[in-house]
Amino acid sequence: MLTDAKTGAFLAVTDRARAKEFYGGTLGFALRHEDQYALVFDSNGTTLRVSPVKSFTPQPFTVLGWEVADIKKAVAALAARGIEFVRVPGLPQDEQGIWSPAPGIFVAWFKDPDGNMLSLGQHG
């Protein structure tokens, strides 16, 4: 039933202007629509709906991630835009903050201005 449907992603934020700058400016997603309820971005064909809310407690785990072809290059590009990568206690991460749980698998985490945990992954 849903195997032919496109997936959408939803995030809560507390500051619309700050989120618009982060997702549109820093991460570079095209803003497709904006209304009183949400900012709607295009994330490589996936709809990313960023909804301002009055209050919000971010989760301590990843809520949204992107698979990239070259994680070292992607981390370096985001770091050059001011993104700080998260160090996770107990995980052996390299100098860029990249963790490899198995051969050929790599993950790095960063947060949006509201504390949503985001990730980059490279598999295979």
N, C-alpha and C positions, 0 to 999 in steps of 0.2 A: 504493500500500500504506500508506504513512504519512501521506498527505495528509489523512486523516480523524482522525489521532491528535493528541492534545494534546501540546504541547511542554513539557518541564520544563527547569529550569536548576539547575546544581550549582556550588557554591563550596566551597573549602577554607578553613578558618580554624584558628587555633591556640588560641583562647580562647573556649570555649562561652558563658560568661556575658557577655563583652564583645560577642560577635556577637549574642546574644539581645537585648541592650539596643539595639544599633545598628540591626539590621534590624526588630525589633519596636517599639522605643521611638522612636528617632530618625527612621527612615524610615516607621514606622507600619504595617508589614505584620502581618496577623493570623497568630499562631502556630497552626497547624492540628494539629501533632503534634510530640512530642518523645520521643526514646528515646536509648539509649546511642550510637546511630550518627549521629543528625542532628537538627537543628532544621528543621521543615518549615513554611514560610510560604506564604501565598497572596498572590501578586503580581498582583492584578486577574485572577484566573482561571488564572494560570500557577503551577505548583508551583515554589517556590524551595527547594531542599534545601541546607542549609548544614551541611557535615560537618566536625566537629573532627578534626584530624590532629595528630600529634606534631611534625612539622616541615614547613615549607612555604616556598617562595620565590615571591613574587608575580611575575606576568608584567608587563612594562613596557607592555603594550597593554590595551585595553578587553576585559574578560571578561564584562561584563553591562551592559545599558543599557535605558533606558526612553524611549519616545517620548511627549512631552508636547505639549499644545495650545499652551501659552504658556511658552516656556523662561525668559524673564525673570522671570515670576512664580514659576515652579518653583525657579529658582536663588535668588531672594530668600527664598522660604520655607525652603529647606534651609539657607541661610546663617544665617537667624535661629535655626535649631536647632543651630548650631555647625559645620556642614559648611564646610570650606575647599575652594575649587575650585582645581584644578591649573592652573598656567601652563606651557604647552608651549613651550620655546625655539623660536623661528623662526615661530611662528604668531601672526598679528595678532588677539589676543583683546581684547574690550572690557573695560570696568572691572569687569564681573561675572565675567570669565573665559570669556565666550562667543565662540566662533569661528564665522565664516560662510564656508565654502569656496565657496559659490555662492549666488546670489540665492534667498531663501526657505528655505535650509538652515542650521541652527544646531546647534552641539554644545558641551557643557560637560562637563568631567571632574572627578571627585572620587574619593577612595579610602575604602575601609572601614578599620576599625582594623588589619586585617592587611595592608593595602597593595594589596588587589585594586582594580584600576582599573575604575571604574564611570562610566557616562555618562548624560547627558540629551540627547535630540535632538528637534528640531522640524523637520518637513519639510513644505514646501508651505505 
